[in-house]
Amino acid sequence: MNEPDKTSHCIILHYSEIGLKGGNRKTFEAQLMSNIRTALKGIIKVHVARGYGRFLIDLPEVFDWPTICQRLKKVVGLANFALAEAHRQDIDEILPSAVRQMGRLNYDSFAVVTRRVQKAFPLRSNEISTKVGAASQAQSDARVDRKNPDVACHIEIFDDRAVVYCEKIAGLRGLPVGTGERAVSLLSSGIDSPVASWKIITRGVKLTFVHFHSAPFTSMASLNNTKRLVEILTEYQYTSKLYAIPFLEIQQAIMMNAKPEYRVVLYRRAMIRIAEIVAKKNRANALVTGESIGQVASQTLSNMRMISEVTSLPILRPISGSDKEEIIKTARVIDTFEISTEPYEDCCSLFVPKHPVTRSVPAIVYEAESKIDMEALLGNALKNAEVSQYKFPPEN
């Protein structure tokens, strides 16, 4: 726990894309403020004050900065944030605060960056930076480097406040969750679909998750891992719903009535049909998958087209142009990689031939489906679905 001195501490937060939203900017700001309050629930009592292009949160005398910082890093829509000292708009308060904060750091070069939004302040931005820079240089004997400094002291003067900070923390950027409507994500316990889901969440879209399993023919490892993945993804969107769909009966029907090389395409068409039904129940306007072009046989353009035709909803494929290395890199960043690489039996790997079709022939697909009472099978799968709710931060 941090036990600061009598200096007033606050958090200064800046957003990114919201600044380009014109007349809708206030709506996006309001959603982001709400998400910040939710993220910090249970840690501190949060009042988010709106400034010009920024937010400010006053901190109590005692606060847990590492936990606050960790939570804010997962708030979608923030460009950056910092633990700052708050002062009156008086250079005699600003100057010693800046020198004191710079004195805690080790550096050979530095810069002072001042933003003077409150034009009533008597000193101009460059005058403030010059005064602070001279005092800091006298203390450290470091050189000024405005292009690539080791550290930067930031001074922001806006409304009735002056805030000073030296350590800016990068945020996720993107759009606040809740501003981009709803979608349903087909989530496996593998590497790709959690990354695809996360990418869509960072565009402001609230996701409901659908997972297909083949229990009891396979173990529950895939479902259990998927639940853990949903817990991680919920840290970015605060509430989630997961539909665990029993898929074995549908797979068996397909296996009995279709050519082996067409099984995966037929599995995927059935999954999309179910996901569309779930989407309608949850007022979602799109589906999300973790397909990457050419990664496996079913993920060719021909097969994607064949799979997509069973729904009127758009199917978002955010990693379709990414290679495996890129996807793994993101999975490590969002902490899903370790779970996704644990041993599991995926339902799509069940009853799969060695050489699946790469270019589906529509007539063969339609003929196989004509032999299957797909409507009854889909209804039965949904009837036996397990639905779980998730919430972050968890209630005490």
Phi, psi and chi 1 to 4 in degrees:
 res  aa     phi    psi   chi1   chi2   chi3   chi4
   1 MET       -  139.8  -62.5  -76.6  -76.5      -
   2 ASN   -84.8  136.1  -68.7  -13.4      -      -
   3 GLU  -122.7   83.3  -64.7 -172.4   14.8      -
   4 PRO   -69.8  164.3   26.6  -34.4      -      -
   5 ASP   -76.4 -163.5   54.8   26.1      -      -
   6 LYS   -73.2   -5.9  -66.0 -179.0 -179.7  179.8
   7 THR   -61.2  137.5  -59.3      -      -      -
   8 SER   -76.8  122.9  176.3      -      -      -
   9 HIS  -103.7  150.1  -75.5   81.4      -      -
  10 CYS  -149.9  171.4   64.7      -      -      -
  11 ILE  -114.0  126.9  -52.9  171.2      -      -
  12 ILE  -102.7  129.5 -175.6   80.0      -      -
  13 LEU  -128.0  134.0  -50.6  102.0      -      -
  14 HIS  -118.2  143.4  -61.2   95.2      -      -
  15 TYR  -104.0  174.7   48.0   68.9      -      -
  16 SER  -114.0  -91.3   51.8      -      -      -
  17 GLU   -63.1  -23.4  -70.6 -176.9   57.5      -
  18 ILE   -57.3  -31.8  -65.0  175.8      -      -
  19 GLY   -62.9  -12.8      -      -      -      -
  20 LEU  -100.3    6.4  -55.0  174.9      -      -
  21 LYS   -87.2    1.0  -68.2  -58.3  176.0 -176.9
  22 GLY    56.7 -125.2      -      -      -      -
  23 GLY   -65.3  -21.1      -      -      -      -
  24 ASN   -91.0    3.6  -67.0  -35.8      -      -
  25 ARG   -57.6  -42.5 -179.6  168.7  169.7  170.3
  26 LYS   -63.6  -34.9  -72.7 -172.9  176.9  179.4
  27 THR   -64.5  -43.9  -59.5      -      -      -
  28 PHE   -67.0  -40.1  -77.4   80.5      -      -
  29 GLU   -61.6  -43.7  -74.4 -177.7  -23.8      -
  30 ALA   -61.9  -41.5      -      -      -      -
  31 GLN   -66.4  -41.3 -174.7   63.6   60.6      -
  32 LEU   -64.4  -41.0 -179.1   53.4      -      -
  33 MET   -61.5  -42.2  -68.8  167.8   69.2      -
  34 SER   -62.3  -42.0  174.9      -      -      -
  35 ASN   -66.4  -36.5  -67.8  -10.6      -      -
  36 ILE   -63.0  -44.1  -68.4  167.6      -      -
  37 ARG   -61.7  -41.9  -75.1 -169.3  -70.4  -92.6
  38 THR   -64.2  -44.0  -60.4      -      -      -
  39 ALA   -60.8  -34.9      -      -      -      -
  40 LEU   -97.2    6.4  -62.3 -179.3      -      -
  41 LYS   -60.7  133.5 -173.7  176.6 -179.0 -179.5
  42 GLY    89.6   -9.1      -      -      -      -
  43 ILE  -102.7  -52.9  -56.1  175.2      -      -
  44 ILE  -142.3  158.5   55.5  172.1      -      -
  45 LYS   -77.9  121.3  -68.5 -176.2  178.3 -180.0
  46 VAL  -108.9  124.5  179.9      -      -      -
  47 HIS  -118.5  114.4  171.3   69.3      -      -
  48 VAL   -94.4  113.7 -176.4      -      -      -
  49 ALA   -92.9  135.3      -      -      -      -
  50 ARG   -92.8  124.2 -179.1 -167.4  -79.1  129.5
  51 GLY  -111.7 -176.1      -      -      -      -
  52 TYR   -73.6  106.8 -176.6   78.9      -      -
  53 GLY    73.2   13.9      -      -      -      -
  54 ARG  -156.8  164.2   55.6 -176.8   59.5   78.6
  55 PHE  -121.4  157.4  -59.9  130.5      -      -
  56 LEU  -135.8  133.5 -164.4   72.5      -      -
  57 ILE  -122.8  118.2  -59.7  173.1      -      -
  58 ASP   -76.5  137.8  -71.8  -44.0      -      -
  59 LEU  -104.1  149.8  -69.6  169.9      -      -
  60 PRO   -72.1  176.4   27.7  -34.5      -      -
  61 GLU   -63.2  -35.2  -70.1 -174.1    3.2      -
  62 VAL  -118.4  129.6  178.8      -      -      -
  63 PHE  -152.3  154.8   55.4   90.6      -      -
  64 ASP   -99.9   86.3 -177.4   -4.2      -      -
  65 TRP   -63.5  -42.6  176.5 -116.9      -      -
  66 PRO   -56.0  -40.7  -27.4   37.2      -      -
  67 THR   -71.6  -42.4  -58.2      -      -      -
  68 ILE   -58.3  -46.3  -67.7  171.3      -      -
  69 CYS   -60.5  -44.6 -177.2      -      -      -
  70 GLN   -62.5  -39.6 -169.0   61.6   31.6      -
  71 ARG   -67.7  -43.9  -66.2  -82.3 -177.6   91.6
  72 LEU   -67.1  -28.4  -70.2  176.0      -      -
  73 LYS   -62.6  -19.0  -75.9 -179.1  178.4  179.4
  74 LYS  -106.0    9.0  -65.4 -176.0  177.4 -179.1
  75 VAL   -84.9  111.3  174.9      -      -      -
  76 VAL   -70.5  131.5 -179.0      -      -      -
  77 GLY   114.9  -16.2      -      -      -      -
  78 LEU   -85.4  131.1  -70.3  178.9      -      -
  79 ALA   -79.8  -43.2      -      -      -      -
  80 ASN  -166.8  166.5   56.1   70.1      -      -
  81 PHE  -153.1  166.0   60.8   92.6      -      -
  82 ALA  -157.0  149.4      -      -      -      -
  83 LEU   -80.7  121.6  176.4   61.2      -      -
  84 ALA  -128.2  163.7      -      -      -      -
  85 GLU  -102.1  133.1  -67.1 -176.3    2.8      -
  86 ALA  -103.3  139.4      -      -      -      -
  87 HIS  -142.9  167.6  -57.0  -78.0      -      -
  88 ARG   -69.2  162.3  -66.5  180.0  -60.0  133.2
  89 GLN   -80.8   75.8  -68.0 -178.3   -4.8      -
  90 ASP  -141.6  121.9 -175.2  -24.0      -      -
  91 ILE   -60.8  -26.6 -168.6   62.2      -      -
  92 ASP   -71.9  -14.7  -69.2  -27.5      -      -
  93 GLU   -98.5  -37.1  -70.1 -168.9   18.0      -
  94 ILE   -65.8  -45.5  -64.2  169.3      -      -
  95 LEU   -60.8  -53.0 -176.0   59.1      -      -
  96 PRO   -64.8  -31.0   18.7  -30.1      -      -
  97 SER   -63.5  -45.4  173.5      -      -      -
  98 ALA   -64.1  -45.6      -      -      -      -
  99 VAL   -63.8  -40.2  172.4      -      -      -
 100 ARG   -64.3  -45.6  179.5  172.3   60.5 -107.2
 101 GLN   -66.9  -40.1  -68.3 -171.5   52.5      -
 102 MET   -64.6  -32.6  -65.9  -73.5  -78.7      -
 103 GLY   -67.5  -17.1      -      -      -      -
 104 ARG   -83.4   -9.7  -63.1  172.4 -173.8  152.4
 105 LEU  -108.9  155.7  -54.7  173.3      -      -
 106 ASN  -105.0  126.7  -64.6  -43.5      -      -
 107 TYR  -162.2  154.4   55.0   90.9      -      -
 108 ASP  -103.3  -23.0  -65.6  -39.6      -      -
 109 SER  -138.8  153.3   63.6      -      -      -
 110 PHE  -152.6  167.5   74.4   98.4      -      -
 111 ALA  -142.7  154.9      -      -      -      -
 112 VAL  -117.1  123.2 -179.9      -      -      -
 113 VAL  -115.4  116.2 -178.8      -      -      -
 114 THR  -114.3  133.5  -57.8      -      -      -
 115 ARG  -118.8  113.4  -66.7 -178.7  179.8  178.1
 116 ARG  -108.8   84.6  175.5  176.7  160.0  -94.0
 117 VAL   -75.0  -37.2  178.6      -      -      -
 118 GLN   -80.2   97.1  176.4   53.2  -87.8      -
 119 LYS   -71.1  -10.9  -58.8  -55.3 -179.0 -176.1
 120 ALA   -73.5  -16.6      -      -      -      -
 121 PHE   -63.8  130.9 -168.6   76.1      -      -
 122 PRO   -65.8  -30.1   22.4  -33.8      -      -
 123 LEU   -92.4  141.8  -63.2  175.9      -      -
 124 ARG   -78.3  165.9  -65.4  179.2  179.5  -85.6
 125 SER   -56.6  -46.5  -65.0      -      -      -
 126 ASN   -68.4  -28.8   63.1  -27.2      -      -
 127 GLU   -70.0  -40.2  -66.6  174.2  -43.3      -
 128 ILE   -64.0  -47.5  -61.2  167.1      -      -
 129 SER   -60.3  -39.1  -65.3      -      -      -
 130 THR   -64.9  -44.6  -61.9      -      -      -
 131 LYS   -62.9  -46.8  -76.4 -179.4  175.7  -70.1
 132 VAL   -66.9  -41.3  171.2      -      -      -
 133 GLY   -61.6  -42.6      -      -      -      -
 134 ALA   -63.5  -43.5      -      -      -      -
 135 ALA   -66.6  -40.6      -      -      -      -
 136 SER   -67.9  -38.4  -61.9      -      -      -
 137 GLN   -67.1  -37.1 -164.0  166.8   32.6      -
 138 ALA   -64.9  -32.3      -      -      -      -
 139 GLN   -78.2  -37.7  171.3 -176.4 -101.9      -
 140 SER  -110.9  -20.8   65.8      -      -      -
 141 ASP    63.9   21.6 -160.3   30.6      -      -
 142 ALA   -84.0  160.5      -      -      -      -
 143 ARG   -93.4  152.9   60.2 -175.2  173.0   83.9
 144 VAL   -84.5  131.6  174.9      -      -      -
 145 ASP  -141.0  100.1 -175.7  -14.5      -      -
 146 ARG   -76.5  -20.9  -67.0 -174.8  177.2   88.9
 147 LYS   -88.7  -42.4  -68.7 -174.6  176.9  179.9
 148 ASN  -143.2   64.3 -171.1   31.5      -      -
 149 PRO   -76.5  154.2   30.3  -36.0      -      -
 150 ASP   -65.3  -41.3  -67.6  -24.0      -      -
 151 VAL  -138.2  157.2  -61.4      -      -      -
 152 ALA  -131.8  134.6      -      -      -      -
 153 CYS   -97.7  124.6  178.3      -      -      -
 154 HIS  -107.0  131.8  -63.8  -91.6      -      -
 155 ILE  -126.0  124.4  -59.7  167.4      -      -
 156 GLU  -123.3  126.4  -61.4 -171.4   28.1      -
 157 ILE  -118.3  111.3  -61.3  173.1      -      -
 158 PHE  -151.4  157.0   60.4   95.0      -      -
 159 ASP    47.4 -120.8  -61.6  -21.9      -      -
 160 ASP  -111.9   19.5   61.1  -12.9      -      -
 161 ARG  -119.9  157.0  -62.7  -73.3 -169.1   99.6
 162 ALA  -131.0  124.8      -      -      -      -
 163 VAL  -120.4  145.2  -59.9      -      -      -
 164 VAL  -131.2  131.8 -177.3      -      -      -
 165 TYR  -155.3  158.1   58.3   94.6      -      -
 166 CYS  -123.9  -15.2  -68.4      -      -      -
 167 GLU  -121.0   97.6  -63.0 -179.5   79.5      -
 168 LYS   -88.0  131.7 -175.4 -174.6  -67.8 -173.2
 169 ILE  -108.3  128.8  -60.2  164.5      -      -
 170 ALA   -69.5  138.3      -      -      -      -
 171 GLY   -99.4 -175.3      -      -      -      -
 172 LEU   -79.3  -20.1  -86.6 -178.4      -      -
 173 ARG    63.0 -154.6  -51.3 -175.0   79.1   85.6
 174 GLY    81.3 -162.6      -      -      -      -
 175 LEU  -115.3  143.7  -63.3  173.5      -      -
 176 PRO   -58.8  134.8  -20.8   31.3      -      -
 177 VAL   -61.2  131.9  176.2      -      -      -
 178 GLY   108.8   -7.5      -      -      -      -
 179 THR  -101.5   -6.5   59.8      -      -      -
 180 GLY  -115.8   26.6      -      -      -      -
 181 GLU    65.9 -154.4  -58.2 -177.5   67.1      -
 182 ARG  -127.9  152.7  -62.7  170.8 -178.8  -92.0
 183 ALA  -147.5  164.3      -      -      -      -
 184 VAL  -112.8  127.3  167.6      -      -      -
 185 SER  -106.0  130.7  177.1      -      -      -
 186 LEU   -83.2  106.4  -75.8   72.6      -      -
 187 LEU  -111.2  120.5 -173.8   68.5      -      -
 188 SER  -101.2 -178.2   74.4      -      -      -
 189 SER   -96.4   12.7   57.1      -      -      -
 190 GLY   -81.5 -167.8      -      -      -      -
 191 ILE   -80.7  -38.8  -63.3  170.8      -      -
 192 ASP   -73.4  -52.1  -60.6  -18.6      -      -
 193 SER   -65.3  -33.9   58.0      -      -      -
 194 PRO   -63.0  -37.8  -23.3   34.2      -      -
 195 VAL   -66.0  -44.1  170.6      -      -      -
 196 ALA   -60.0  -42.4      -      -      -      -
 197 SER   -61.4  -46.1  -61.6      -      -      -
 198 TRP   -61.2  -41.1  178.3   81.4      -      -
 199 LYS   -61.5  -39.5  -78.7 -176.4  171.1  -71.6
 200 ILE   -71.8  -36.9  -65.8  -61.2      -      -
 201 ILE   -58.3  -39.8  -70.8  171.6      -      -
 202 THR   -70.7   -6.0   63.9      -      -      -
 203 ARG   -96.2   13.2  -58.9  -46.8  -59.1  157.5
 204 GLY    90.0    3.0      -      -      -      -
 205 VAL   -87.4  134.6  178.4      -      -      -
 206 LYS   -91.1  125.5 -173.8   68.4  175.7  -68.3
 207 LEU  -104.5  142.1  -66.2 -176.3      -      -
 208 THR  -107.3  141.0  -65.3      -      -      -
 209 PHE  -108.4  143.3  -59.2   99.7      -      -
 210 VAL  -126.2  127.0  174.2      -      -      -
 211 HIS  -124.4  136.3  175.6   73.3      -      -
 212 PHE  -108.9  132.0  -61.9   91.1      -      -
 213 HIS  -132.6  161.4   65.1   84.9      -      -
 214 SER  -116.3   28.8  -60.5      -      -      -
 215 ALA   -65.8  146.0      -      -      -      -
 216 PRO   -90.5    6.2   33.9  -35.9      -      -
 217 PHE   -65.2  -33.6 -163.3   90.9      -      -
 218 THR  -113.6  165.7   59.2      -      -      -
 219 SER   -72.0  171.9   73.2      -      -      -
 220 MET   -87.5    8.8  -63.3  -58.6  -70.9      -
 221 ALA   -59.4  -43.3      -      -      -      -
 222 SER   -62.1  -45.6  177.5      -      -      -
 223 LEU   -65.4  -43.6  177.2   56.2      -      -
 224 ASN   -63.3  -40.8  -68.8  -23.9      -      -
 225 ASN   -65.8  -38.7  -72.1   -2.7      -      -
 226 THR   -62.4  -40.1  -60.0      -      -      -
 227 LYS   -61.1  -38.6  -70.1  179.5  176.6  179.9
 228 ARG   -67.3  -36.2  -68.1  162.6   61.4 -163.2
 229 LEU   -65.8  -39.5  -68.5  169.4      -      -
 230 VAL   -63.5  -37.4  172.6      -      -      -
 231 GLU   -58.7  -42.4  -71.2  177.1   -3.1      -
 232 ILE   -66.8  -45.9  -69.5  174.2      -      -
 233 LEU   -66.4  -27.9  -66.9  168.9      -      -
 234 THR   -67.6  -23.3  -57.0      -      -      -
 235 GLU   -64.3  -17.6  -66.7 -178.7   24.1      -
 236 TYR   -98.1  -21.5  -62.6   93.5      -      -
 237 GLN  -126.2   -0.3   64.9  172.4   20.1      -
 238 TYR    77.3  -36.4  -47.5  119.0      -      -
 239 THR  -137.1  145.4   59.3      -      -      -
 240 SER  -146.1  158.1  -61.7      -      -      -
 241 LYS  -129.1  135.2 -173.9 -173.8  -66.6 -175.4
 242 LEU  -121.6  125.1  169.2   65.2      -      -
 243 TYR   -99.7  116.3  -73.7   76.4      -      -
 244 ALA   -97.2  110.8      -      -      -      -
 245 ILE  -103.8  121.5  -50.8  -71.8      -      -
 246 PRO   -70.4  124.7   24.4  -31.4      -      -
 247 PHE  -116.7   -4.2 -160.1   61.8      -      -
 248 LEU   -61.8  -42.3 -178.7   59.1      -      -
 249 GLU   -62.3  -39.8 -172.3  178.3   14.2      -
 250 ILE   -67.2  -41.5  -65.3  172.4      -      -
 251 GLN   -61.9  -41.5  -74.6  179.1  -71.9      -
 252 GLN   -64.7  -39.7  -70.2  171.9  -30.7      -
 253 ALA   -64.7  -41.1      -      -      -      -
 254 ILE   -66.3  -42.3  -70.1  171.3      -      -
 255 MET   -61.2  -35.3 -176.8  179.3   66.7      -
 256 MET   -78.9  -20.1  -67.7  172.6   61.4      -
 257 ASN  -121.6    0.3  -67.7  -78.1      -      -
 258 ALA  -128.8  156.3      -      -      -      -
 259 LYS   -62.7  141.1  -66.5 -178.1  177.0 -178.4
 260 PRO   -52.7  -40.4  -26.9   35.1      -      -
 261 GLU   -69.4  -12.2   61.5  -92.1   27.9      -
 262 TYR   -99.8   -0.2  -84.2   81.1      -      -
 263 ARG   -59.9  -46.8  -72.8  175.1 -171.5  167.7
 264 VAL   -62.7  -42.8  175.2      -      -      -
 265 VAL   -61.4  -41.7  170.6      -      -      -
 266 LEU   -69.0  -38.1  -71.0  162.4      -      -
 267 TYR   -56.5  -48.8  -67.1  165.7      -      -
 268 ARG   -65.6  -36.7  -64.1  -67.2  -66.6  177.1
 269 ARG   -63.5  -40.3  -77.7  167.3   63.2   91.0
 270 ALA   -65.8  -41.5      -      -      -      -
 271 MET   -61.3  -42.7  -70.2  175.9  179.0      -
 272 ILE   -63.6  -40.5  -67.0  -63.7      -      -
 273 ARG   -60.0  -44.2  -71.3 -176.5  170.7  105.8
 274 ILE   -66.2  -44.1  -69.4  173.9      -      -
 275 ALA   -60.6  -35.3      -      -      -      -
 276 GLU   -65.0  -39.9 -178.0 -177.9   47.0      -
 277 ILE   -63.5  -44.0  -63.9  170.3      -      -
 278 VAL   -62.3  -39.3  172.7      -      -      -
 279 ALA   -61.1  -43.8      -      -      -      -
 280 LYS   -63.9  -37.0  -70.3  178.2  179.2  178.2
 281 LYS   -66.3  -28.8  -73.5 -175.5  177.1 -178.0
 282 ASN  -108.1   15.7  -70.9  -86.6      -      -
 283 ARG    55.1   40.2  -65.1  176.6  -72.0  111.8
 284 ALA   -96.1  147.1      -      -      -      -
 285 ASN  -109.8    5.1  -65.8  -41.7      -      -
 286 ALA  -160.6  164.5      -      -      -      -
 287 LEU  -114.2  154.6  -54.3 -179.8      -      -
 288 VAL  -129.3  133.3 -179.6      -      -      -
 289 THR  -130.2  164.1   72.7      -      -      -
 290 GLY  -100.3   29.1      -      -      -      -
 291 GLU   -72.5  139.7  -68.8  163.3  -60.0      -
 292 SER  -127.7  123.5  174.9      -      -      -
 293 ILE   -54.3  123.1  -63.7  170.6      -      -
 294 GLY    80.5    1.1      -      -      -      -
 295 GLN   -69.1  -40.8 -169.4  175.1  116.9      -
 296 VAL  -135.1  171.2  -64.4      -      -      -
 297 ALA   -60.1  -36.1      -      -      -      -
 298 SER   -74.4  -11.5   65.9      -      -      -
 299 GLN  -103.2   42.5  -65.3  174.7   16.9      -
 300 THR   -92.4  163.5   62.2      -      -      -
 301 LEU   -61.3  -39.3  -65.5 -178.6      -      -
 302 SER   -62.3  -45.3  -65.0      -      -      -
 303 ASN   -70.8  -38.3  -75.8  -13.5      -      -
 304 MET   -60.0  -40.8  -73.6 -177.9 -175.6      -
 305 ARG   -63.2  -42.3 -179.5 -179.2  179.4 -177.7
 306 MET   -64.4  -39.2 -162.4   72.7 -128.7      -
 307 ILE   -70.6  -38.6  -68.6  164.8      -      -
 308 SER   -71.2  -24.6  -60.5      -      -      -
 309 GLU   -69.0  -12.1   71.8  170.7   18.6      -
 310 VAL   -81.8   -4.8  -60.7      -      -      -
 311 THR  -128.4  149.6  179.9      -      -      -
 312 SER   -90.6   -7.4   60.1      -      -      -
 313 LEU   -82.2  147.7  -66.0  176.8      -      -
 314 PRO   -67.0  142.8   22.5  -31.3      -      -
 315 ILE  -108.4  116.7  -59.7  178.5      -      -
 316 LEU   -89.4  129.0  -50.7  179.7      -      -
 317 ARG  -125.3   77.0  -63.2  177.6  170.5   95.3
 318 PRO   -66.8  -18.6   23.3  -34.4      -      -
 319 ILE  -110.4   19.0   60.0  171.1      -      -
 320 SER   -61.7  -27.2   60.3      -      -      -
 321 GLY  -102.9   11.7      -      -      -      -
 322 SER   -98.6  145.7  -59.2      -      -      -
 323 ASP   -89.8  172.3   62.7   25.8      -      -
 324 LYS   -63.0  -36.3 -160.8   66.3  176.3 -177.6
 325 GLU   -62.6  -42.0 -173.0  175.5  -20.7      -
 326 GLU   -62.6  -43.4  -67.6  175.7   86.1      -
 327 ILE   -65.1  -44.2  -61.9  167.1      -      -
 328 ILE   -62.1  -40.9  -70.6  173.2      -      -
 329 LYS   -58.6  -44.7 -177.4  178.2  179.0  179.7
 330 THR   -66.6  -40.7  -57.4      -      -      -
 331 ALA   -59.3  -37.3      -      -      -      -
 332 ARG   -67.3  -40.4  -69.1 -173.6 -172.5  -81.6
 333 VAL   -62.5  -40.9  169.0      -      -      -
 334 ILE   -93.5    6.8   64.6  174.9      -      -
 335 ASP    68.0   29.6  -66.6  -33.1      -      -
 336 THR  -103.7  -12.4   58.6      -      -      -
 337 PHE   -61.3  -46.0 -179.5   76.9      -      -
 338 GLU   -61.2  -42.8  -64.6  -60.2  -32.8      -
 339 ILE   -67.2  -42.8  -63.7  172.8      -      -
 340 SER   -67.3  -19.2  -65.5      -      -      -
 341 THR  -101.1    4.6   52.5      -      -      -
 342 GLU   -72.5  149.5  -70.5 -178.3   10.8      -
 343 PRO   -60.0  136.6  -22.1   34.0      -      -
 344 TYR  -161.0  160.8   68.2   92.9      -      -
 345 GLU  -108.5  113.2  -66.5  174.9  -70.1      -
 346 ASP   -87.5  142.7 -177.2   75.9      -      -
 347 CYS   -64.6  -29.1   71.8      -      -      -
 348 CYS   -74.6  -14.3  -83.4      -      -      -
 349 SER   -90.6   -2.4   62.7      -      -      -
 350 LEU   -84.6  132.6 -167.4   62.5      -      -
 351 PHE    60.3   33.2  -49.1  131.3      -      -
 352 VAL   -99.0  133.1  172.7      -      -      -
 353 PRO   -76.1  169.3   30.2  -37.2      -      -
 354 LYS   -69.8  -30.1  -68.9 -177.6  178.8  179.9
 355 HIS  -129.4   79.2  -58.1  -69.6      -      -
 356 PRO   -65.0  153.4  -17.6   30.8      -      -
 357 VAL   -65.3  139.2   65.7      -      -      -
 358 THR  -102.1  -21.9   56.9      -      -      -
 359 ARG  -130.8   95.0  -66.1 -171.6  179.1 -174.7
 360 SER   -65.6  140.8  -56.7      -      -      -
 361 VAL   -96.3  116.7  176.1      -      -      -
 362 PRO   -52.4  -42.0  -29.0   36.5      -      -
 363 ALA   -60.0  -37.8      -      -      -      -
 364 ILE   -69.4  -39.1  -63.8  175.8      -      -
 365 VAL   -63.9  -47.9  172.8      -      -      -
 366 TYR   -64.2  -38.6  -57.0  151.0      -      -
 367 GLU   -63.1  -43.0 -178.7 -175.7    4.9      -
 368 ALA   -63.4  -43.1      -      -      -      -
 369 GLU   -70.0  -26.7  -72.0 -176.6  -20.9      -
 370 SER   -66.0  -20.2   69.8      -      -      -
 371 LYS   -89.4   -3.5  -59.2  173.7 -175.8  176.9
 372 ILE  -116.4  134.8  -58.8  170.0      -      -
 373 ASP   -81.7   76.3 -172.2   -7.9      -      -
 374 MET   -63.8  -38.9 -168.3   63.5   72.8      -
 375 GLU   -59.8  -43.5 -175.0  174.7  -13.3      -
 376 ALA   -66.9  -40.4      -      -      -      -
 377 LEU   -65.8  -41.5  -71.4  170.7      -      -
 378 LEU   -64.7  -42.9  -59.8 -178.1      -      -
 379 GLY   -62.1  -41.1      -      -      -      -
 380 ASN   -66.6  -39.8 -165.2   44.1      -      -
 381 ALA   -62.4  -43.7      -      -      -      -
 382 LEU   -68.3  -36.3  -77.3  163.1      -      -
 383 LYS   -61.5  -33.4  179.7 -178.5  177.1 -179.0
 384 ASN  -100.4   12.9  -68.2  -65.6      -      -
 385 ALA   -69.7  144.1      -      -      -      -
 386 GLU   -97.7  125.5  172.1 -165.9  -22.3      -
 387 VAL  -111.6  124.7 -176.5      -      -      -
 388 SER  -120.3  144.7  -55.6      -      -      -
 389 GLN  -109.0  144.1  -56.8  -81.1   -7.7      -
 390 TYR  -131.1  148.1  -63.5   80.2      -      -
 391 LYS  -145.5  139.0 -173.0  173.7 -176.6  179.0
 392 PHE  -138.9  136.1 -175.5   85.0      -      -
 393 PRO   -66.8  148.3  -16.5   29.2      -      -
 394 PRO   -65.2  146.1   23.3  -32.6      -      -
 395 GLU   -74.8  142.2  -66.0 -179.2  -11.3      -
 396 ASN   -73.3      -  -65.4  -31.0      -      -
